[in-house]
Amino acid sequence: MDSSKKSEAFYEKLKTQLYDTALWPAEYLYKFIVVSEGTGIKDIENLFNDLGAVINTNASKNGKYTSVSINVRMKNPEAVIAKYKEVAENVEGVISL
């Protein structure tokens, strides 16, 4: 199975889990890891800027990587997944948790 089919299967499973575990709209916690140097942190912040998100960052022990946690109210699971895809397309080297 190619990576795009695996990715779509992952998102379909996530969507089902989100519908099963929350009443929407709901608060959702995104977690990402980016290289500390560069524009990754700022790029992620810009993608969530207009949503009233609470964004926290935490540098790794050696400072090479930074975790970015974003708590934001999302309309539905489709909106959650769309934001994951938007981050993946616009932030180089991001890891989604």
N, C-alpha and C positions, 0 to 999 in steps of 0.2 A: 504494500500500500504506500503510495507516495505521501510526502509530508502534507500537502494541501488536504488530502482526504483524511489523514490522521487529525489535522487541525480542525477540520469541520466536524469530525466525530467528537472530538474533545469539547467543542463549543456546544454541540447539541446535548451532550451529557450534562454539561454545566448548566445550560438553560433549564433542563428538566429538574436538576437538583435545586436551582434557585427558586423555581416555581413551587417546589415541594417544601421548602424550608422557610419561606418568608411570605408575608402579606405585602403586596406592592401598592404604592411606592414604599421603599424601605432604605435604611442606611446600609451602605455597602463599603467594605474596607478593601481597597486595592493595595497591593504590595508589589513594589518593583525594586530591582537592584540595578544600579548603573555605575560605570567607572566615575570616580570622583572628579577627575580632571575632565574638562570638556563641557559641553552644553547639555548633557543628558538631564540633569536635575532641573535646569531652567526650562528645557523643552517640555518635560512632564508637567511642571507647574503651569506653564502656559496653556496646556491642553485642558486643565481642570479649572482654570482661573474664573471662568464665567458661571461655574456651577455652585459657588458658595462652599467649596470644599475646605476641610481642615487638613493641611499638609504638614507632615513631620518628617524630618530627615535625621539619619543617624549614620555617621561614618564608621567604617569597619576599624578594627583594632590597629591595623597598619595604615589606614587612611586611603587605601587604593580604591575601595568601593564604598558606595553610599546606598543605604536602603531608604526608600521613599514610601511612606505610608500615607494613604489618602482616604479620609473618611468623608463620604459624600452621599447625599440622598439621591437615589436613582429611581426613575419612573417604573422600569420593569426589567426583566432579565435581558431582553433584547438590547436595551440601552447599556447595560453593564457590558455585554459582549461587544457591542459596537465601540465602546470606549477602549476595551482591551485591544481591539484590532487597530484603532486609531493610534494608540501609543506604539504598538509594534511597527506600524508603517512609518511613524514620524520620529522615533527616537532610536538612534543607532546603538546597537549592542545592549539593549535593555533586556532584562530577564524578568518575566512576570511570575509571581508566586501565587 
